Amino acid sequence: MTNKAEIRARLAFWRSALEKLQKAYIALLNGGAKSYTINDRQLTKLDLPDLLKQIKEAEKMVDELTALLKGQGRRRAVGVIPRDW
């Protein structure tokens, strides 16, 4: 189990990454920029679907880490198998 300091550090990292991804997405979507650079990565309008997927993943990580800090456990996936009796 990780301690709260490590969870806070991870949460800060993912929030920062999410903020950068959102800025890039909005800049490309509004047409204010033909390309956008995050660190050494060059993005264009063709990268919008991939960028949106990364934003959703970052949001999910932020939500999970926030829940861990509040003392809630990670969400567990439960599968339901429909059967035809």
C-alpha positions as CSV (number, residue, x, y, z in Angstrom):
1,M,0.0,0.0,0.0
2,T,1.3,3.4,-0.9
3,N,1.4,6.2,1.7
4,K,-0.5,9.5,1.4
5,A,2.5,11.5,0.5
6,E,3.2,9.3,-2.5
7,I,-0.5,9.4,-3.5
8,R,-0.4,13.2,-3.3
9,A,2.7,13.3,-5.5
10,R,1.0,11.1,-8.1
11,L,-2.2,13.2,-7.9
12,A,-0.2,16.4,-8.5
13,F,1.5,14.8,-11.5
14,W,-1.7,13.6,-13.1
15,R,-3.4,16.9,-12.5
16,S,-0.6,18.7,-14.2
17,A,-0.7,16.3,-17.1
18,L,-4.4,16.6,-17.4
19,E,-4.1,20.4,-17.4
20,K,-1.6,20.3,-20.3
21,L,-3.7,17.9,-22.3
22,Q,-6.8,20.0,-21.9
23,K,-4.9,23.2,-22.9
24,A,-3.6,21.4,-26.0
25,Y,-7.1,20.0,-26.9
26,I,-8.8,23.4,-26.6
27,A,-6.1,25.2,-28.5
28,L,-6.4,22.7,-31.4
29,L,-10.2,22.6,-31.3
30,N,-10.7,26.3,-31.4
31,G,-8.4,26.7,-34.3
32,G,-6.1,29.1,-32.5
33,A,-3.2,26.9,-33.4
34,K,-2.4,24.5,-36.3
35,S,-0.1,22.6,-34.1
36,Y,0.6,22.4,-30.4
37,T,3.7,21.2,-28.5
38,I,3.7,19.5,-25.2
39,N,7.4,19.1,-24.1
40,D,8.9,17.4,-27.2
41,R,5.6,16.1,-28.6
42,Q,4.1,17.9,-31.6
43,L,0.3,17.6,-31.9
44,T,-2.0,18.6,-34.8
45,K,-5.8,18.5,-35.3
46,L,-5.4,14.9,-36.6
47,D,-4.3,13.9,-33.0
48,L,-7.6,15.1,-31.4
49,P,-9.2,11.7,-31.0
50,D,-6.0,10.3,-29.4
51,L,-5.7,13.4,-27.2
52,L,-9.3,13.0,-26.1
53,K,-8.6,9.4,-25.1
54,Q,-5.6,10.5,-23.1
55,I,-7.6,13.2,-21.3
56,K,-10.2,10.6,-20.3
57,E,-7.5,8.3,-18.9
58,A,-5.9,11.2,-17.0
59,E,-9.3,12.1,-15.6
60,K,-9.8,8.6,-14.5
61,M,-6.4,8.5,-12.7
62,V,-7.2,11.8,-11.0
63,D,-10.5,10.5,-9.8
64,E,-9.0,7.2,-8.5
65,L,-6.2,9.0,-6.6
66,T,-8.6,11.5,-5.1
67,A,-10.8,8.7,-3.9
68,L,-7.7,7.0,-2.4
69,L,-6.8,10.2,-0.5
70,K,-10.3,10.4,0.9
71,G,-10.0,6.9,2.2
72,Q,-12.2,5.2,-0.4
73,G,-10.9,2.2,-2.1
74,R,-10.5,1.8,-5.8
75,R,-13.5,1.0,-7.8
76,R,-13.8,-2.6,-8.7
77,A,-15.3,-3.9,-11.9
78,V,-18.0,-6.4,-11.6
79,G,-19.0,-8.5,-14.5
80,V,-22.5,-9.7,-15.1
81,I,-23.0,-12.7,-17.3
82,P,-26.4,-12.9,-18.8
83,R,-27.7,-16.5,-19.1
84,D,-30.5,-17.9,-21.1
85,W,-32.1,-20.6,-18.9
